[in-house]
Amino acid sequence: MEMLFAFVIIIIVLSIVATLLVAGKSDDNYSGSAKRNTVNLTLIYAVIIPLSFVALGVYIWLIVF
């Protein structure tokens, strides 16, 4: 059990170090790419969420009826 705790702590430390290393790099076109990414994610969510509800409805309809 202690070995699993140690493994989790090691993963957390490595994740923090990797995040800090990646965060240190800056992007010159951040504002343009951030706007484009926001638009893309919004479009993806606008399509995926209604499709998920339809799929859930079909699943429930097939199971209940």
Jmol script that loads the backbone (N, CA, C; Angstrom):
load data "model"
ATOM      1  N   MET A   1       0.817  -1.182   0.000  1.00  0.00           N
ATOM      2  CA  MET A   1       0.000   0.000   0.000  1.00  0.00           C
ATOM      3  C   MET A   1       0.870   1.258   0.000  1.00  0.00           C
ATOM      4  N   GLU A   2       1.958   1.236   0.793  1.00  0.00           N
ATOM      5  CA  GLU A   2       2.849   2.382   0.814  1.00  0.00           C
ATOM      6  C   GLU A   2       3.501   2.600  -0.540  1.00  0.00           C
ATOM      7  N   MET A   3       3.711   1.505  -1.256  1.00  0.00           N
ATOM      8  CA  MET A   3       4.318   1.618  -2.583  1.00  0.00           C
ATOM      9  C   MET A   3       3.381   2.358  -3.536  1.00  0.00           C
ATOM     10  N   LEU A   4       2.081   2.112  -3.423  1.00  0.00           N
ATOM     11  CA  LEU A   4       1.120   2.822  -4.261  1.00  0.00           C
ATOM     12  C   LEU A   4       1.083   4.306  -3.928  1.00  0.00           C
ATOM     13  N   PHE A   5       1.136   4.643  -2.619  1.00  0.00           N
ATOM     14  CA  PHE A   5       1.182   6.042  -2.226  1.00  0.00           C
ATOM     15  C   PHE A   5       2.425   6.724  -2.787  1.00  0.00           C
ATOM     16  N   ALA A   6       3.546   6.047  -2.716  1.00  0.00           N
ATOM     17  CA  ALA A   6       4.789   6.600  -3.250  1.00  0.00           C
ATOM     18  C   ALA A   6       4.677   6.804  -4.755  1.00  0.00           C
ATOM     19  N   PHE A   7       4.077   5.853  -5.430  1.00  0.00           N
ATOM     20  CA  PHE A   7       3.897   5.949  -6.876  1.00  0.00           C
ATOM     21  C   PHE A   7       3.026   7.162  -7.236  1.00  0.00           C
ATOM     22  N   VAL A   8       1.957   7.376  -6.487  1.00  0.00           N
ATOM     23  CA  VAL A   8       1.069   8.513  -6.729  1.00  0.00           C
ATOM     24  C   VAL A   8       1.812   9.817  -6.474  1.00  0.00           C
ATOM     25  N   ILE A   9       2.583   9.895  -5.412  1.00  0.00           N
ATOM     26  CA  ILE A   9       3.353  11.103  -5.100  1.00  0.00           C
ATOM     27  C   ILE A   9       4.366  11.388  -6.204  1.00  0.00           C
ATOM     28  N   ILE A  10       5.024  10.359  -6.698  1.00  0.00           N
ATOM     29  CA  ILE A  10       5.993  10.531  -7.788  1.00  0.00           C
ATOM     30  C   ILE A  10       5.298  11.066  -9.038  1.00  0.00           C
ATOM     31  N   ILE A  11       4.144  10.531  -9.362  1.00  0.00           N
ATOM     32  CA  ILE A  11       3.397  11.001 -10.532  1.00  0.00           C
ATOM     33  C   ILE A  11       2.985  12.454 -10.346  1.00  0.00           C
ATOM     34  N   ILE A  12       2.551  12.824  -9.157  1.00  0.00           N
ATOM     35  CA  ILE A  12       2.148  14.210  -8.890  1.00  0.00           C
ATOM     36  C   ILE A  12       3.338  15.150  -9.050  1.00  0.00           C
ATOM     37  N   VAL A  13       4.472  14.784  -8.496  1.00  0.00           N
ATOM     38  CA  VAL A  13       5.665  15.633  -8.589  1.00  0.00           C
ATOM     39  C   VAL A  13       6.100  15.773 -10.049  1.00  0.00           C
ATOM     40  N   LEU A  14       6.117  14.676 -10.783  1.00  0.00           N
ATOM     41  CA  LEU A  14       6.493  14.739 -12.193  1.00  0.00           C
ATOM     42  C   LEU A  14       5.507  15.588 -12.997  1.00  0.00           C
ATOM     43  N   SER A  15       4.246  15.502 -12.663  1.00  0.00           N
ATOM     44  CA  SER A  15       3.236  16.302 -13.351  1.00  0.00           C
ATOM     45  C   SER A  15       3.436  17.786 -13.082  1.00  0.00           C
ATOM     46  N   ILE A  16       3.738  18.137 -11.855  1.00  0.00           N
ATOM     47  CA  ILE A  16       3.979  19.542 -11.516  1.00  0.00           C
ATOM     48  C   ILE A  16       5.206  20.068 -12.248  1.00  0.00           C
ATOM     49  N   VAL A  17       6.272  19.284 -12.267  1.00  0.00           N
ATOM     50  CA  VAL A  17       7.497  19.705 -12.949  1.00  0.00           C
ATOM     51  C   VAL A  17       7.242  19.863 -14.445  1.00  0.00           C
ATOM     52  N   ALA A  18       6.548  18.905 -15.049  1.00  0.00           N
ATOM     53  CA  ALA A  18       6.266  18.988 -16.488  1.00  0.00           C
ATOM     54  C   ALA A  18       5.377  20.188 -16.800  1.00  0.00           C
ATOM     55  N   THR A  19       4.412  20.458 -15.946  1.00  0.00           N
ATOM     56  CA  THR A  19       3.529  21.604 -16.158  1.00  0.00           C
ATOM     57  C   THR A  19       4.319  22.907 -16.093  1.00  0.00           C
ATOM     58  N   LEU A  20       5.200  23.023 -15.139  1.00  0.00           N
ATOM     59  CA  LEU A  20       6.006  24.233 -15.017  1.00  0.00           C
ATOM     60  C   LEU A  20       6.960  24.398 -16.198  1.00  0.00           C
ATOM     61  N   LEU A  21       7.497  23.302 -16.693  1.00  0.00           N
ATOM     62  CA  LEU A  21       8.383  23.393 -17.860  1.00  0.00           C
ATOM     63  C   LEU A  21       7.621  23.833 -19.108  1.00  0.00           C
ATOM     64  N   VAL A  22       6.436  23.310 -19.299  1.00  0.00           N
ATOM     65  CA  VAL A  22       5.633  23.674 -20.467  1.00  0.00           C
ATOM     66  C   VAL A  22       5.120  25.102 -20.329  1.00  0.00           C
ATOM     67  N   ALA A  23       4.750  25.493 -19.119  1.00  0.00           N
ATOM     68  CA  ALA A  23       4.210  26.832 -18.886  1.00  0.00           C
ATOM     69  C   ALA A  23       5.268  27.908 -19.105  1.00  0.00           C
ATOM     70  N   GLY A  24       6.522  27.557 -19.022  1.00  0.00           N
ATOM     71  CA  GLY A  24       7.586  28.533 -19.207  1.00  0.00           C
ATOM     72  C   GLY A  24       7.728  29.003 -20.635  1.00  0.00           C
ATOM     73  N   LYS A  25       7.222  28.245 -21.584  1.00  0.00           N
ATOM     74  CA  LYS A  25       7.311  28.617 -22.995  1.00  0.00           C
ATOM     75  C   LYS A  25       6.151  29.533 -23.349  1.00  0.00           C
ATOM     76  N   SER A  26       6.469  30.656 -23.979  1.00  0.00           N
ATOM     77  CA  SER A  26       5.407  31.587 -24.360  1.00  0.00           C
ATOM     78  C   SER A  26       5.119  31.475 -25.853  1.00  0.00           C
ATOM     79  N   ASP A  27       3.943  31.901 -26.230  1.00  0.00           N
ATOM     80  CA  ASP A  27       3.509  31.856 -27.623  1.00  0.00           C
ATOM     81  C   ASP A  27       3.271  33.282 -28.096  1.00  0.00           C
ATOM     82  N   ASP A  28       3.896  33.655 -29.210  1.00  0.00           N
ATOM     83  CA  ASP A  28       3.762  35.016 -29.719  1.00  0.00           C
ATOM     84  C   ASP A  28       2.359  35.311 -30.225  1.00  0.00           C
ATOM     85  N   ASN A  29       1.699  34.334 -30.805  1.00  0.00           N
ATOM     86  CA  ASN A  29       0.354  34.520 -31.363  1.00  0.00           C
ATOM     87  C   ASN A  29      -0.717  33.994 -30.416  1.00  0.00           C
ATOM     88  N   TYR A  30      -0.516  34.184 -29.112  1.00  0.00           N
ATOM     89  CA  TYR A  30      -1.428  33.590 -28.136  1.00  0.00           C
ATOM     90  C   TYR A  30      -2.840  34.130 -28.263  1.00  0.00           C
ATOM     91  N   SER A  31      -2.990  35.444 -28.416  1.00  0.00           N
ATOM     92  CA  SER A  31      -4.338  36.019 -28.437  1.00  0.00           C
ATOM     93  C   SER A  31      -5.128  35.534 -29.655  1.00  0.00           C
ATOM     94  N   GLY A  32      -4.497  35.455 -30.796  1.00  0.00           N
ATOM     95  CA  GLY A  32      -5.187  34.968 -31.996  1.00  0.00           C
ATOM     96  C   GLY A  32      -5.522  33.496 -31.907  1.00  0.00           C
ATOM     97  N   SER A  33      -4.583  32.711 -31.427  1.00  0.00           N
ATOM     98  CA  SER A  33      -4.830  31.274 -31.340  1.00  0.00           C
ATOM     99  C   SER A  33      -5.815  30.968 -30.218  1.00  0.00           C
ATOM    100  N   ALA A  34      -5.789  31.738 -29.136  1.00  0.00           N
ATOM    101  CA  ALA A  34      -6.740  31.514 -28.042  1.00  0.00           C
ATOM    102  C   ALA A  34      -8.158  31.800 -28.509  1.00  0.00           C
ATOM    103  N   LYS A  35      -8.322  32.856 -29.297  1.00  0.00           N
ATOM    104  CA  LYS A  35      -9.664  33.179 -29.811  1.00  0.00           C
ATOM    105  C   LYS A  35     -10.151  32.079 -30.749  1.00  0.00           C
ATOM    106  N   ARG A  36      -9.279  31.617 -31.624  1.00  0.00           N
ATOM    107  CA  ARG A  36      -9.647  30.553 -32.559  1.00  0.00           C
ATOM    108  C   ARG A  36      -9.975  29.265 -31.813  1.00  0.00           C
ATOM    109  N   ASN A  37      -9.183  28.942 -30.790  1.00  0.00           N
ATOM    110  CA  ASN A  37      -9.439  27.733 -30.004  1.00  0.00           C
ATOM    111  C   ASN A  37     -10.757  27.828 -29.252  1.00  0.00           C
ATOM    112  N   THR A  38     -11.059  29.013 -28.737  1.00  0.00           N
ATOM    113  CA  THR A  38     -12.323  29.206 -28.031  1.00  0.00           C
ATOM    114  C   THR A  38     -13.504  29.015 -28.965  1.00  0.00           C
ATOM    115  N   VAL A  39     -13.405  29.567 -30.165  1.00  0.00           N
ATOM    116  CA  VAL A  39     -14.476  29.403 -31.156  1.00  0.00           C
ATOM    117  C   VAL A  39     -14.622  27.931 -31.531  1.00  0.00           C
ATOM    118  N   ASN A  40     -13.498  27.262 -31.760  1.00  0.00           N
ATOM    119  CA  ASN A  40     -13.553  25.841 -32.126  1.00  0.00           C
ATOM    120  C   ASN A  40     -14.172  24.996 -31.012  1.00  0.00           C
ATOM    121  N   LEU A  41     -13.757  25.241 -29.779  1.00  0.00           N
ATOM    122  CA  LEU A  41     -14.314  24.467 -28.659  1.00  0.00           C
ATOM    123  C   LEU A  41     -15.803  24.749 -28.476  1.00  0.00           C
ATOM    124  N   THR A  42     -16.213  25.998 -28.670  1.00  0.00           N
ATOM    125  CA  THR A  42     -17.622  26.334 -28.544  1.00  0.00           C
ATOM    126  C   THR A  42     -18.443  25.610 -29.603  1.00  0.00           C
ATOM    127  N   LEU A  43     -17.941  25.566 -30.826  1.00  0.00           N
ATOM    128  CA  LEU A  43     -18.646  24.849 -31.890  1.00  0.00           C
ATOM    129  C   LEU A  43     -18.708  23.344 -31.605  1.00  0.00           C
ATOM    130  N   ILE A  44     -17.619  22.806 -31.110  1.00  0.00           N
ATOM    131  CA  ILE A  44     -17.604  21.381 -30.776  1.00  0.00           C
ATOM    132  C   ILE A  44     -18.636  21.081 -29.691  1.00  0.00           C
ATOM    133  N   TYR A  45     -18.649  21.891 -28.630  1.00  0.00           N
ATOM    134  CA  TYR A  45     -19.615  21.677 -27.553  1.00  0.00           C
ATOM    135  C   TYR A  45     -21.043  21.886 -28.038  1.00  0.00           C
ATOM    136  N   ALA A  46     -21.258  22.858 -28.924  1.00  0.00           N
ATOM    137  CA  ALA A  46     -22.598  23.118 -29.440  1.00  0.00           C
ATOM    138  C   ALA A  46     -23.125  21.927 -30.236  1.00  0.00           C
ATOM    139  N   VAL A  47     -22.244  21.147 -30.817  1.00  0.00           N
ATOM    140  CA  VAL A  47     -22.665  19.969 -31.578  1.00  0.00           C
ATOM    141  C   VAL A  47     -22.733  18.737 -30.680  1.00  0.00           C
ATOM    142  N   ILE A  48     -21.740  18.551 -29.837  1.00  0.00           N
ATOM    143  CA  ILE A  48     -21.630  17.330 -29.043  1.00  0.00           C
ATOM    144  C   ILE A  48     -22.704  17.233 -27.955  1.00  0.00           C
ATOM    145  N   ILE A  49     -23.007  18.343 -27.282  1.00  0.00           N
ATOM    146  CA  ILE A  49     -23.976  18.282 -26.185  1.00  0.00           C
ATOM    147  C   ILE A  49     -25.365  17.878 -26.670  1.00  0.00           C
ATOM    148  N   PRO A  50     -25.919  18.506 -27.729  1.00  0.00           N
ATOM    149  CA  PRO A  50     -27.228  18.035 -28.205  1.00  0.00           C
ATOM    150  C   PRO A  50     -27.189  16.582 -28.700  1.00  0.00           C
ATOM    151  N   LEU A  51     -26.108  16.197 -29.380  1.00  0.00           N
ATOM    152  CA  LEU A  51     -26.000  14.811 -29.832  1.00  0.00           C
ATOM    153  C   LEU A  51     -25.946  13.845 -28.649  1.00  0.00           C
ATOM    154  N   SER A  52     -25.305  14.251 -27.578  1.00  0.00           N
ATOM    155  CA  SER A  52     -25.244  13.407 -26.378  1.00  0.00           C
ATOM    156  C   SER A  52     -26.632  13.216 -25.774  1.00  0.00           C
ATOM    157  N   PHE A  53     -27.415  14.305 -25.729  1.00  0.00           N
ATOM    158  CA  PHE A  53     -28.770  14.187 -25.203  1.00  0.00           C
ATOM    159  C   PHE A  53     -29.635  13.294 -26.088  1.00  0.00           C
ATOM    160  N   VAL A  54     -29.478  13.409 -27.395  1.00  0.00           N
ATOM    161  CA  VAL A  54     -30.236  12.550 -28.310  1.00  0.00           C
ATOM    162  C   VAL A  54     -29.829  11.094 -28.108  1.00  0.00           C
ATOM    163  N   ALA A  55     -28.524  10.844 -28.015  1.00  0.00           N
ATOM    164  CA  ALA A  55     -28.048   9.475 -27.813  1.00  0.00           C
ATOM    165  C   ALA A  55     -28.536   8.924 -26.474  1.00  0.00           C
ATOM    166  N   LEU A  56     -28.521   9.742 -25.433  1.00  0.00           N
ATOM    167  CA  LEU A  56     -29.028   9.309 -24.136  1.00  0.00           C
ATOM    168  C   LEU A  56     -30.517   9.001 -24.205  1.00  0.00           C
ATOM    169  N   GLY A  57     -31.275   9.840 -24.906  1.00  0.00           N
ATOM    170  CA  GLY A  57     -32.706   9.603 -25.066  1.00  0.00           C
ATOM    171  C   GLY A  57     -32.989   8.307 -25.807  1.00  0.00           C
ATOM    172  N   VAL A  58     -32.240   8.067 -26.873  1.00  0.00           N
ATOM    173  CA  VAL A  58     -32.420   6.828 -27.642  1.00  0.00           C
ATOM    174  C   VAL A  58     -32.050   5.623 -26.777  1.00  0.00           C
ATOM    175  N   TYR A  59     -30.975   5.734 -26.030  1.00  0.00           N
ATOM    176  CA  TYR A  59     -30.553   4.643 -25.155  1.00  0.00           C
ATOM    177  C   TYR A  59     -31.628   4.335 -24.112  1.00  0.00           C
ATOM    178  N   ILE A  60     -32.126   5.379 -23.457  1.00  0.00           N
ATOM    179  CA  ILE A  60     -33.180   5.167 -22.455  1.00  0.00           C
ATOM    180  C   ILE A  60     -34.437   4.616 -23.094  1.00  0.00           C
ATOM    181  N   TRP A  61     -34.786   5.113 -24.268  1.00  0.00           N
ATOM    182  CA  TRP A  61     -35.992   4.638 -24.961  1.00  0.00           C
ATOM    183  C   TRP A  61     -35.869   3.158 -25.311  1.00  0.00           C
ATOM    184  N   LEU A  62     -34.684   2.740 -25.747  1.00  0.00           N
ATOM    185  CA  LEU A  62     -34.482   1.329 -26.095  1.00  0.00           C
ATOM    186  C   LEU A  62     -34.478   0.429 -24.859  1.00  0.00           C
ATOM    187  N   ILE A  63     -33.967   0.921 -23.746  1.00  0.00           N
ATOM    188  CA  ILE A  63     -33.898   0.119 -22.541  1.00  0.00           C
ATOM    189  C   ILE A  63     -35.261   0.031 -21.860  1.00  0.00           C
ATOM    190  N   VAL A  64     -35.988   1.156 -21.767  1.00  0.00           N
ATOM    191  CA  VAL A  64     -37.256   1.186 -21.035  1.00  0.00           C
ATOM    192  C   VAL A  64     -38.375   0.559 -21.844  1.00  0.00           C
ATOM    193  N   PHE A  65     -38.418   0.843 -23.110  1.00  0.00           N
ATOM    194  CA  PHE A  65     -39.536   0.360 -23.934  1.00  0.00           C
ATOM    195  C   PHE A  65     -39.094  -0.851 -24.675  1.00  0.00           C
TER     196      PHE A  65
END
end "model"
wireframe off; spacefill off
backbone 0.3
color backbone group
